[in-house]
């Protein structure tokens, strides 16, 4: 794993540019295993992931971070979430 960088466009191992460096990414999936895979992919790409296990929690996190001035740059969202349309 590569530790997330706070600088946009930072380099990882071997000087490779990390595409998500400095970006905050909300990862939402009700299934723990795919969620962990997505989180690890975000970290490997230099991003800072925040996890949510369901839609209502994701919406609460999205809203609270936005109001606090720490909005997300991107989100990875499960296509079929129980209880959500």
Residue, then its C-alpha position, 0 to 999 in steps of 0.5 A: x500500500x501507498x500512504x495517501x499524500x496531501x499534495x495533488x499529483x504526488x509521486x508513489x513508488x518508482x516516481x509514478x504519479x498517483x492519480x488520486x493524490x490529495x483527493x478525498x473519496x467516499x467509498x460506499x458499499x453494503x458488502x464489506x469485501x468489495x468496500x475494502x477492495x475499493x478502499x485499498x484501490x483509493x489508497x494505492x492511487x494516493x487518495x484518502x478514503x472514507x467508508x460507509x456501509x449503507x446509503x443513509x450513512x453515506x448521505x450523512x457523511x457526505x452532508x456533514x463533511x460538506x458543511x464542515x468545509x471538507x467536501x469529497x472530491x469523488x465517490x465510489x458507490x455500489x450500484x444496488x444498495x438495499x433501501x435506496x433508489 
